[in-house]
Amino acid sequence: MYLKAMQDETLRVDEGEEKMFSKTLHLMLAAVTRYVVGPVYIPEKGFDAMEELETMKEMLLERYRKV
């Protein structure tokens, strides 16, 4: 993905591949840990883990999207 981003300029590559990978990995591990332990807050209307994961993915992509 990083190499592709360097070619098509769709993502920022100024941080370096290892740094981007490390940050993404740790954020995703934190998210997985949250679901293993259980959510801290469950809305009255219910909890949709897939929707929250999709939001996290979008946030990560927004962080690295080239403006």
mmCIF file of the N, C-alpha and C atoms, coordinates in Angstrom:
data_MODEL
# 
_entry.id   MODEL 
# 
loop_
_atom_site.group_PDB 
_atom_site.id 
_atom_site.type_symbol 
_atom_site.label_atom_id 
_atom_site.label_alt_id 
_atom_site.label_comp_id 
_atom_site.label_asym_id 
_atom_site.label_entity_id 
_atom_site.label_seq_id 
_atom_site.pdbx_PDB_ins_code 
_atom_site.Cartn_x 
_atom_site.Cartn_y 
_atom_site.Cartn_z 
_atom_site.occupancy 
_atom_site.B_iso_or_equiv 
_atom_site.pdbx_formal_charge 
_atom_site.auth_seq_id 
_atom_site.auth_comp_id 
_atom_site.auth_asym_id 
_atom_site.auth_atom_id 
_atom_site.pdbx_PDB_model_num 
ATOM 1   N N  . MET A 1 1  ? 0.826   -1.181 0.000  1.00 0.00 ? 1  MET A N  1 
ATOM 2   C CA . MET A 1 1  ? 0.000   0.000  0.000  1.00 0.00 ? 1  MET A CA 1 
ATOM 3   C C  . MET A 1 1  ? 0.879   1.257  0.000  1.00 0.00 ? 1  MET A C  1 
ATOM 4   N N  . TYR A 1 2  ? 1.929   1.209  0.792  1.00 0.00 ? 2  TYR A N  1 
ATOM 5   C CA . TYR A 1 2  ? 2.833   2.356  0.885  1.00 0.00 ? 2  TYR A CA 1 
ATOM 6   C C  . TYR A 1 2  ? 3.514   2.619  -0.460 1.00 0.00 ? 2  TYR A C  1 
ATOM 7   N N  . LEU A 1 3  ? 3.987   1.561  -1.092 1.00 0.00 ? 3  LEU A N  1 
ATOM 8   C CA . LEU A 1 3  ? 4.649   1.716  -2.392 1.00 0.00 ? 3  LEU A CA 1 
ATOM 9   C C  . LEU A 1 3  ? 3.678   2.249  -3.440 1.00 0.00 ? 3  LEU A C  1 
ATOM 10  N N  . LYS A 1 4  ? 2.445   1.739  -3.404 1.00 0.00 ? 4  LYS A N  1 
ATOM 11  C CA . LYS A 1 4  ? 1.423   2.219  -4.330 1.00 0.00 ? 4  LYS A CA 1 
ATOM 12  C C  . LYS A 1 4  ? 1.153   3.701  -4.088 1.00 0.00 ? 4  LYS A C  1 
ATOM 13  N N  . ALA A 1 5  ? 1.082   4.095  -2.817 1.00 0.00 ? 5  ALA A N  1 
ATOM 14  C CA . ALA A 1 5  ? 0.834   5.500  -2.468 1.00 0.00 ? 5  ALA A CA 1 
ATOM 15  C C  . ALA A 1 5  ? 1.965   6.399  -2.950 1.00 0.00 ? 5  ALA A C  1 
ATOM 16  N N  . MET A 1 6  ? 3.175   5.890  -2.933 1.00 0.00 ? 6  MET A N  1 
ATOM 17  C CA . MET A 1 6  ? 4.307   6.677  -3.437 1.00 0.00 ? 6  MET A CA 1 
ATOM 18  C C  . MET A 1 6  ? 4.152   6.930  -4.932 1.00 0.00 ? 6  MET A C  1 
ATOM 19  N N  . GLN A 1 7  ? 3.608   5.939  -5.641 1.00 0.00 ? 7  GLN A N  1 
ATOM 20  C CA . GLN A 1 7  ? 3.464   6.063  -7.088 1.00 0.00 ? 7  GLN A CA 1 
ATOM 21  C C  . GLN A 1 7  ? 2.262   6.922  -7.475 1.00 0.00 ? 7  GLN A C  1 
ATOM 22  N N  . ASP A 1 8  ? 1.098   6.649  -6.875 1.00 0.00 ? 8  ASP A N  1 
ATOM 23  C CA . ASP A 1 8  ? -0.104  7.376  -7.302 1.00 0.00 ? 8  ASP A CA 1 
ATOM 24  C C  . ASP A 1 8  ? -0.401  8.610  -6.452 1.00 0.00 ? 8  ASP A C  1 
ATOM 25  N N  . GLU A 1 9  ? 0.414   8.837  -5.409 1.00 0.00 ? 9  GLU A N  1 
ATOM 26  C CA . GLU A 1 9  ? 0.307   10.015 -4.558 1.00 0.00 ? 9  GLU A CA 1 
ATOM 27  C C  . GLU A 1 9  ? -1.067  10.175 -3.907 1.00 0.00 ? 9  GLU A C  1 
ATOM 28  N N  . THR A 1 10 ? -1.682  9.057  -3.505 1.00 0.00 ? 10 THR A N  1 
ATOM 29  C CA . THR A 1 10 ? -2.984  9.116  -2.846 1.00 0.00 ? 10 THR A CA 1 
ATOM 30  C C  . THR A 1 10 ? -2.866  9.276  -1.338 1.00 0.00 ? 10 THR A C  1 
ATOM 31  N N  . LEU A 1 11 ? -1.741  8.831  -0.772 1.00 0.00 ? 11 LEU A N  1 
ATOM 32  C CA . LEU A 1 11 ? -1.522  8.947  0.669  1.00 0.00 ? 11 LEU A CA 1 
ATOM 33  C C  . LEU A 1 11 ? -0.231  9.702  0.932  1.00 0.00 ? 11 LEU A C  1 
ATOM 34  N N  . ARG A 1 12 ? -0.180  10.316 2.101  1.00 0.00 ? 12 ARG A N  1 
ATOM 35  C CA . ARG A 1 12 ? 1.054   10.982 2.529  1.00 0.00 ? 12 ARG A CA 1 
ATOM 36  C C  . ARG A 1 12 ? 2.119   9.930  2.780  1.00 0.00 ? 12 ARG A C  1 
ATOM 37  N N  . VAL A 1 13 ? 3.313   10.198 2.356  1.00 0.00 ? 13 VAL A N  1 
ATOM 38  C CA . VAL A 1 13 ? 4.414   9.270  2.605  1.00 0.00 ? 13 VAL A CA 1 
ATOM 39  C C  . VAL A 1 13 ? 5.577   9.984  3.287  1.00 0.00 ? 13 VAL A C  1 
ATOM 40  N N  . ASP A 1 14 ? 5.300   11.152 3.855  1.00 0.00 ? 14 ASP A N  1 
ATOM 41  C CA . ASP A 1 14 ? 6.358   11.944 4.485  1.00 0.00 ? 14 ASP A CA 1 
ATOM 42  C C  . ASP A 1 14 ? 6.800   11.383 5.833  1.00 0.00 ? 14 ASP A C  1 
ATOM 43  N N  . GLU A 1 15 ? 6.001   10.545 6.474  1.00 0.00 ? 15 GLU A N  1 
ATOM 44  C CA . GLU A 1 15 ? 6.372   9.973  7.774  1.00 0.00 ? 15 GLU A CA 1 
ATOM 45  C C  . GLU A 1 15 ? 7.261   8.746  7.652  1.00 0.00 ? 15 GLU A C  1 
ATOM 46  N N  . GLY A 1 16 ? 7.220   8.100  6.549  1.00 0.00 ? 16 GLY A N  1 
ATOM 47  C CA . GLY A 1 16 ? 7.982   6.875  6.381  1.00 0.00 ? 16 GLY A CA 1 
ATOM 48  C C  . GLY A 1 16 ? 7.114   5.655  6.644  1.00 0.00 ? 16 GLY A C  1 
ATOM 49  N N  . GLU A 1 17 ? 7.437   4.595  5.945  1.00 0.00 ? 17 GLU A N  1 
ATOM 50  C CA . GLU A 1 17 ? 6.633   3.370  5.997  1.00 0.00 ? 17 GLU A CA 1 
ATOM 51  C C  . GLU A 1 17 ? 6.593   2.752  7.396  1.00 0.00 ? 17 GLU A C  1 
ATOM 52  N N  . GLU A 1 18 ? 7.741   2.650  8.050  1.00 0.00 ? 18 GLU A N  1 
ATOM 53  C CA . GLU A 1 18 ? 7.771   2.016  9.381  1.00 0.00 ? 18 GLU A CA 1 
ATOM 54  C C  . GLU A 1 18 ? 6.949   2.789  10.396 1.00 0.00 ? 18 GLU A C  1 
ATOM 55  N N  . LYS A 1 19 ? 7.053   4.094  10.366 1.00 0.00 ? 19 LYS A N  1 
ATOM 56  C CA . LYS A 1 19 ? 6.309   4.922  11.314 1.00 0.00 ? 19 LYS A CA 1 
ATOM 57  C C  . LYS A 1 19 ? 4.796   4.798  11.076 1.00 0.00 ? 19 LYS A C  1 
ATOM 58  N N  . MET A 1 20 ? 4.388   4.843  9.800  1.00 0.00 ? 20 MET A N  1 
ATOM 59  C CA . MET A 1 20 ? 2.973   4.703  9.464  1.00 0.00 ? 20 MET A CA 1 
ATOM 60  C C  . MET A 1 20 ? 2.461   3.324  9.889  1.00 0.00 ? 20 MET A C  1 
ATOM 61  N N  . PHE A 1 21 ? 3.241   2.287  9.613  1.00 0.00 ? 21 PHE A N  1 
ATOM 62  C CA . PHE A 1 21 ? 2.848   0.934  9.985  1.00 0.00 ? 21 PHE A CA 1 
ATOM 63  C C  . PHE A 1 21 ? 2.724   0.799  11.497 1.00 0.00 ? 21 PHE A C  1 
ATOM 64  N N  . SER A 1 22 ? 3.706   1.324  12.234 1.00 0.00 ? 22 SER A N  1 
ATOM 65  C CA . SER A 1 22 ? 3.702   1.222  13.690 1.00 0.00 ? 22 SER A CA 1 
ATOM 66  C C  . SER A 1 22 ? 2.475   1.904  14.295 1.00 0.00 ? 22 SER A C  1 
ATOM 67  N N  . LYS A 1 23 ? 2.194   3.111  13.848 1.00 0.00 ? 23 LYS A N  1 
ATOM 68  C CA . LYS A 1 23 ? 1.033   3.840  14.374 1.00 0.00 ? 23 LYS A CA 1 
ATOM 69  C C  . LYS A 1 23 ? -0.270  3.108  14.063 1.00 0.00 ? 23 LYS A C  1 
ATOM 70  N N  . THR A 1 24 ? -0.398  2.640  12.825 1.00 0.00 ? 24 THR A N  1 
ATOM 71  C CA . THR A 1 24 ? -1.612  1.932  12.425 1.00 0.00 ? 24 THR A CA 1 
ATOM 72  C C  . THR A 1 24 ? -1.758  0.629  13.200 1.00 0.00 ? 24 THR A C  1 
ATOM 73  N N  . LEU A 1 25 ? -0.684  -0.113 13.323 1.00 0.00 ? 25 LEU A N  1 
ATOM 74  C CA . LEU A 1 25 ? -0.710  -1.381 14.053 1.00 0.00 ? 25 LEU A CA 1 
ATOM 75  C C  . LEU A 1 25 ? -1.139  -1.178 15.503 1.00 0.00 ? 25 LEU A C  1 
ATOM 76  N N  . HIS A 1 26 ? -0.547  -0.194 16.177 1.00 0.00 ? 26 HIS A N  1 
ATOM 77  C CA . HIS A 1 26 ? -0.874  0.033  17.584 1.00 0.00 ? 26 HIS A CA 1 
ATOM 78  C C  . HIS A 1 26 ? -2.316  0.508  17.775 1.00 0.00 ? 26 HIS A C  1 
ATOM 79  N N  . LEU A 1 27 ? -2.797  1.336  16.864 1.00 0.00 ? 27 LEU A N  1 
ATOM 80  C CA . LEU A 1 27 ? -4.203  1.767  16.956 1.00 0.00 ? 27 LEU A CA 1 
ATOM 81  C C  . LEU A 1 27 ? -5.154  0.592  16.756 1.00 0.00 ? 27 LEU A C  1 
ATOM 82  N N  . MET A 1 28 ? -4.834  -0.266 15.800 1.00 0.00 ? 28 MET A N  1 
ATOM 83  C CA . MET A 1 28 ? -5.707  -1.420 15.546 1.00 0.00 ? 28 MET A CA 1 
ATOM 84  C C  . MET A 1 28 ? -5.634  -2.429 16.699 1.00 0.00 ? 28 MET A C  1 
ATOM 85  N N  . LEU A 1 29 ? -4.449  -2.627 17.278 1.00 0.00 ? 29 LEU A N  1 
ATOM 86  C CA . LEU A 1 29 ? -4.344  -3.510 18.444 1.00 0.00 ? 29 LEU A CA 1 
ATOM 87  C C  . LEU A 1 29 ? -5.129  -2.960 19.626 1.00 0.00 ? 29 LEU A C  1 
ATOM 88  N N  . ALA A 1 30 ? -5.117  -1.649 19.790 1.00 0.00 ? 30 ALA A N  1 
ATOM 89  C CA . ALA A 1 30 ? -5.911  -1.033 20.857 1.00 0.00 ? 30 ALA A CA 1 
ATOM 90  C C  . ALA A 1 30 ? -7.399  -1.267 20.612 1.00 0.00 ? 30 ALA A C  1 
ATOM 91  N N  . ALA A 1 31 ? -7.824  -1.165 19.356 1.00 0.00 ? 31 ALA A N  1 
ATOM 92  C CA . ALA A 1 31 ? -9.234  -1.401 19.033 1.00 0.00 ? 31 ALA A CA 1 
ATOM 93  C C  . ALA A 1 31 ? -9.615  -2.853 19.301 1.00 0.00 ? 31 ALA A C  1 
ATOM 94  N N  . VAL A 1 32 ? -8.781  -3.782 18.898 1.00 0.00 ? 32 VAL A N  1 
ATOM 95  C CA . VAL A 1 32 ? -9.063  -5.200 19.120 1.00 0.00 ? 32 VAL A CA 1 
ATOM 96  C C  . VAL A 1 32 ? -9.133  -5.501 20.620 1.00 0.00 ? 32 VAL A C  1 
ATOM 97  N N  . THR A 1 33 ? -8.209  -4.938 21.368 1.00 0.00 ? 33 THR A N  1 
ATOM 98  C CA . THR A 1 33 ? -8.206  -5.133 22.825 1.00 0.00 ? 33 THR A CA 1 
ATOM 99  C C  . THR A 1 33 ? -9.504  -4.637 23.431 1.00 0.00 ? 33 THR A C  1 
ATOM 100 N N  . ARG A 1 34 ? -9.977  -3.518 22.942 1.00 0.00 ? 34 ARG A N  1 
ATOM 101 C CA . ARG A 1 34 ? -11.237 -2.952 23.436 1.00 0.00 ? 34 ARG A CA 1 
ATOM 102 C C  . ARG A 1 34 ? -12.387 -3.945 23.253 1.00 0.00 ? 34 ARG A C  1 
ATOM 103 N N  . TYR A 1 35 ? -12.442 -4.598 22.103 1.00 0.00 ? 35 TYR A N  1 
ATOM 104 C CA . TYR A 1 35 ? -13.538 -5.531 21.844 1.00 0.00 ? 35 TYR A CA 1 
ATOM 105 C C  . TYR A 1 35 ? -13.384 -6.832 22.619 1.00 0.00 ? 35 TYR A C  1 
ATOM 106 N N  . VAL A 1 36 ? -12.149 -7.231 22.895 1.00 0.00 ? 36 VAL A N  1 
ATOM 107 C CA . VAL A 1 36 ? -11.908 -8.437 23.695 1.00 0.00 ? 36 VAL A CA 1 
ATOM 108 C C  . VAL A 1 36 ? -12.340 -8.204 25.138 1.00 0.00 ? 36 VAL A C  1 
ATOM 109 N N  . VAL A 1 37 ? -11.957 -7.057 25.677 1.00 0.00 ? 37 VAL A N  1 
ATOM 110 C CA . VAL A 1 37 ? -12.294 -6.726 27.063 1.00 0.00 ? 37 VAL A CA 1 
ATOM 111 C C  . VAL A 1 37 ? -13.767 -6.391 27.194 1.00 0.00 ? 37 VAL A C  1 
ATOM 112 N N  . GLY A 1 38 ? -14.312 -5.763 26.200 1.00 0.00 ? 38 GLY A N  1 
ATOM 113 C CA . GLY A 1 38 ? -15.714 -5.347 26.215 1.00 0.00 ? 38 GLY A CA 1 
ATOM 114 C C  . GLY A 1 38 ? -15.790 -3.838 26.172 1.00 0.00 ? 38 GLY A C  1 
ATOM 115 N N  . PRO A 1 39 ? -16.817 -3.347 25.531 1.00 0.00 ? 39 PRO A N  1 
ATOM 116 C CA . PRO A 1 39 ? -16.966 -1.897 25.408 1.00 0.00 ? 39 PRO A CA 1 
ATOM 117 C C  . PRO A 1 39 ? -17.200 -1.239 26.766 1.00 0.00 ? 39 PRO A C  1 
ATOM 118 N N  . VAL A 1 40 ? -16.635 -0.066 26.934 1.00 0.00 ? 40 VAL A N  1 
ATOM 119 C CA . VAL A 1 40 ? -16.805 0.701  28.168 1.00 0.00 ? 40 VAL A CA 1 
ATOM 120 C C  . VAL A 1 40 ? -18.198 1.315  28.196 1.00 0.00 ? 40 VAL A C  1 
ATOM 121 N N  . TYR A 1 41 ? -18.657 1.743  27.040 1.00 0.00 ? 41 TYR A N  1 
ATOM 122 C CA . TYR A 1 41 ? -19.960 2.389  26.936 1.00 0.00 ? 41 TYR A CA 1 
ATOM 123 C C  . TYR A 1 41 ? -20.777 1.691  25.859 1.00 0.00 ? 41 TYR A C  1 
ATOM 124 N N  . ILE A 1 42 ? -21.987 1.320  26.189 1.00 0.00 ? 42 ILE A N  1 
ATOM 125 C CA . ILE A 1 42 ? -22.894 0.723  25.211 1.00 0.00 ? 42 ILE A CA 1 
ATOM 126 C C  . ILE A 1 42 ? -24.116 1.629  25.108 1.00 0.00 ? 42 ILE A C  1 
ATOM 127 N N  . PRO A 1 43 ? -24.357 2.224  23.945 1.00 0.00 ? 43 PRO A N  1 
ATOM 128 C CA . PRO A 1 43 ? -25.512 3.097  23.775 1.00 0.00 ? 43 PRO A CA 1 
ATOM 129 C C  . PRO A 1 43 ? -26.824 2.345  24.021 1.00 0.00 ? 43 PRO A C  1 
ATOM 130 N N  . GLU A 1 44 ? -27.834 3.080  24.411 1.00 0.00 ? 44 GLU A N  1 
ATOM 131 C CA . GLU A 1 44 ? -29.143 2.463  24.674 1.00 0.00 ? 44 GLU A CA 1 
ATOM 132 C C  . GLU A 1 44 ? -29.683 1.744  23.450 1.00 0.00 ? 44 GLU A C  1 
ATOM 133 N N  . LYS A 1 45 ? -29.392 2.263  22.261 1.00 0.00 ? 45 LYS A N  1 
ATOM 134 C CA . LYS A 1 45 ? -29.918 1.678  21.023 1.00 0.00 ? 45 LYS A CA 1 
ATOM 135 C C  . LYS A 1 45 ? -29.066 0.513  20.529 1.00 0.00 ? 45 LYS A C  1 
ATOM 136 N N  . GLY A 1 46 ? -28.057 0.148  21.289 1.00 0.00 ? 46 GLY A N  1 
ATOM 137 C CA . GLY A 1 46 ? -27.239 -0.992 20.893 1.00 0.00 ? 46 GLY A CA 1 
ATOM 138 C C  . GLY A 1 46 ? -25.858 -0.577 20.423 1.00 0.00 ? 46 GLY A C  1 
ATOM 139 N N  . PHE A 1 47 ? -25.057 -1.567 20.141 1.00 0.00 ? 47 PHE A N  1 
ATOM 140 C CA . PHE A 1 47 ? -23.647 -1.391 19.817 1.00 0.00 ? 47 PHE A CA 1 
ATOM 141 C C  . PHE A 1 47 ? -23.342 -2.117 18.522 1.00 0.00 ? 47 PHE A C  1 
ATOM 142 N N  . ASP A 1 48 ? -22.751 -1.438 17.572 1.00 0.00 ? 48 ASP A N  1 
ATOM 143 C CA . ASP A 1 48 ? -22.400 -2.033 16.289 1.00 0.00 ? 48 ASP A CA 1 
ATOM 144 C C  . ASP A 1 48 ? -20.881 -1.967 16.115 1.00 0.00 ? 48 ASP A C  1 
ATOM 145 N N  . ALA A 1 49 ? -20.215 -3.069 16.427 1.00 0.00 ? 49 ALA A N  1 
ATOM 146 C CA . ALA A 1 49 ? -18.750 -3.118 16.374 1.00 0.00 ? 49 ALA A CA 1 
ATOM 147 C C  . ALA A 1 49 ? -18.230 -2.852 14.960 1.00 0.00 ? 49 ALA A C  1 
ATOM 148 N N  . MET A 1 50 ? -18.900 -3.386 13.952 1.00 0.00 ? 50 MET A N  1 
ATOM 149 C CA . MET A 1 50 ? -18.438 -3.207 12.577 1.00 0.00 ? 50 MET A CA 1 
ATOM 150 C C  . MET A 1 50 ? -18.518 -1.737 12.157 1.00 0.00 ? 50 MET A C  1 
ATOM 151 N N  . GLU A 1 51 ? -19.558 -1.068 12.577 1.00 0.00 ? 51 GLU A N  1 
ATOM 152 C CA . GLU A 1 51 ? -19.694 0.352  12.252 1.00 0.00 ? 51 GLU A CA 1 
ATOM 153 C C  . GLU A 1 51 ? -18.569 1.162  12.907 1.00 0.00 ? 51 GLU A C  1 
ATOM 154 N N  . GLU A 1 52 ? -18.253 0.840  14.145 1.00 0.00 ? 52 GLU A N  1 
ATOM 155 C CA . GLU A 1 52 ? -17.175 1.544  14.832 1.00 0.00 ? 52 GLU A CA 1 
ATOM 156 C C  . GLU A 1 52 ? -15.823 1.253  14.197 1.00 0.00 ? 52 GLU A C  1 
ATOM 157 N N  . LEU A 1 53 ? -15.587 0.006  13.802 1.00 0.00 ? 53 LEU A N  1 
ATOM 158 C CA . LEU A 1 53 ? -14.333 -0.333 13.138 1.00 0.00 ? 53 LEU A CA 1 
ATOM 159 C C  . LEU A 1 53 ? -14.203 0.391  11.797 1.00 0.00 ? 53 LEU A C  1 
ATOM 160 N N  . GLU A 1 54 ? -15.304 0.494  11.078 1.00 0.00 ? 54 GLU A N  1 
ATOM 161 C CA . GLU A 1 54 ? -15.306 1.216  9.801  1.00 0.00 ? 54 GLU A CA 1 
ATOM 162 C C  . GLU A 1 54 ? -14.952 2.694  10.028 1.00 0.00 ? 54 GLU A C  1 
ATOM 163 N N  . THR A 1 55 ? -15.486 3.264  11.099 1.00 0.00 ? 55 THR A N  1 
ATOM 164 C CA . THR A 1 55 ? -15.171 4.659  11.436 1.00 0.00 ? 55 THR A CA 1 
ATOM 165 C C  . THR A 1 55 ? -13.690 4.813  11.747 1.00 0.00 ? 55 THR A C  1 
ATOM 166 N N  . MET A 1 56 ? -13.131 3.863  12.496 1.00 0.00 ? 56 MET A N  1 
ATOM 167 C CA . MET A 1 56 ? -11.700 3.920  12.813 1.00 0.00 ? 56 MET A CA 1 
ATOM 168 C C  . MET A 1 56 ? -10.857 3.825  11.546 1.00 0.00 ? 56 MET A C  1 
ATOM 169 N N  . LYS A 1 57 ? -11.256 2.961  10.639 1.00 0.00 ? 57 LYS A N  1 
ATOM 170 C CA . LYS A 1 57 ? -10.532 2.830  9.371  1.00 0.00 ? 57 LYS A CA 1 
ATOM 171 C C  . LYS A 1 57 ? -10.574 4.147  8.605  1.00 0.00 ? 57 LYS A C  1 
ATOM 172 N N  . GLU A 1 58 ? -11.757 4.767  8.549  1.00 0.00 ? 58 GLU A N  1 
ATOM 173 C CA . GLU A 1 58 ? -11.896 6.042  7.852  1.00 0.00 ? 58 GLU A CA 1 
ATOM 174 C C  . GLU A 1 58 ? -11.029 7.123  8.497  1.00 0.00 ? 58 GLU A C  1 
ATOM 175 N N  . MET A 1 59 ? -10.955 7.106  9.821  1.00 0.00 ? 59 MET A N  1 
ATOM 176 C CA . MET A 1 59 ? -10.131 8.087  10.523 1.00 0.00 ? 59 MET A CA 1 
ATOM 177 C C  . MET A 1 59 ? -8.650  7.892  10.199 1.00 0.00 ? 59 MET A C  1 
ATOM 178 N N  . LEU A 1 60 ? -8.207  6.655  10.148 1.00 0.00 ? 60 LEU A N  1 
ATOM 179 C CA . LEU A 1 60 ? -6.813  6.383  9.792  1.00 0.00 ? 60 LEU A CA 1 
ATOM 180 C C  . LEU A 1 60 ? -6.514  6.835  8.362  1.00 0.00 ? 60 LEU A C  1 
ATOM 181 N N  . LEU A 1 61 ? -7.428  6.522  7.448  1.00 0.00 ? 61 LEU A N  1 
ATOM 182 C CA . LEU A 1 61 ? -7.222  6.925  6.057  1.00 0.00 ? 61 LEU A CA 1 
ATOM 183 C C  . LEU A 1 61 ? -7.216  8.443  5.935  1.00 0.00 ? 61 LEU A C  1 
ATOM 184 N N  . GLU A 1 62 ? -8.068  9.098  6.696  1.00 0.00 ? 62 GLU A N  1 
ATOM 185 C CA . GLU A 1 62 ? -8.116  10.571 6.655  1.00 0.00 ? 62 GLU A CA 1 
ATOM 186 C C  . GLU A 1 62 ? -6.804  11.160 7.154  1.00 0.00 ? 62 GLU A C  1 
ATOM 187 N N  . ARG A 1 63 ? -6.228  10.526 8.150  1.00 0.00 ? 63 ARG A N  1 
ATOM 188 C CA . ARG A 1 63 ? -4.946  10.981 8.726  1.00 0.00 ? 63 ARG A CA 1 
ATOM 189 C C  . ARG A 1 63 ? -3.834  10.955 7.678  1.00 0.00 ? 63 ARG A C  1 
ATOM 190 N N  . TYR A 1 64 ? -3.853  9.944  6.834  1.00 0.00 ? 64 TYR A N  1 
ATOM 191 C CA . TYR A 1 64 ? -2.768  9.771  5.865  1.00 0.00 ? 64 TYR A CA 1 
ATOM 192 C C  . TYR A 1 64 ? -3.142  10.183 4.440  1.00 0.00 ? 64 TYR A C  1 
ATOM 193 N N  . ARG A 1 65 ? -4.379  10.590 4.226  1.00 0.00 ? 65 ARG A N  1 
ATOM 194 C CA . ARG A 1 65 ? -4.791  11.005 2.878  1.00 0.00 ? 65 ARG A CA 1 
ATOM 195 C C  . ARG A 1 65 ? -4.056  12.280 2.497  1.00 0.00 ? 65 ARG A C  1 
ATOM 196 N N  . LYS A 1 66 ? -3.607  12.303 1.276  1.00 0.00 ? 66 LYS A N  1 
ATOM 197 C CA . LYS A 1 66 ? -2.875  13.476 0.778  1.00 0.00 ? 66 LYS A CA 1 
ATOM 198 C C  . LYS A 1 66 ? -3.888  14.554 0.404  1.00 0.00 ? 66 LYS A C  1 
ATOM 199 N N  . VAL A 1 67 ? -3.656  15.752 0.882  1.00 0.00 ? 67 VAL A N  1 
ATOM 200 C CA . VAL A 1 67 ? -4.588  16.866 0.642  1.00 0.00 ? 67 VAL A CA 1 
ATOM 201 C C  . VAL A 1 67 ? -4.309  17.526 -0.677 1.00 0.00 ? 67 VAL A C  1 
# 
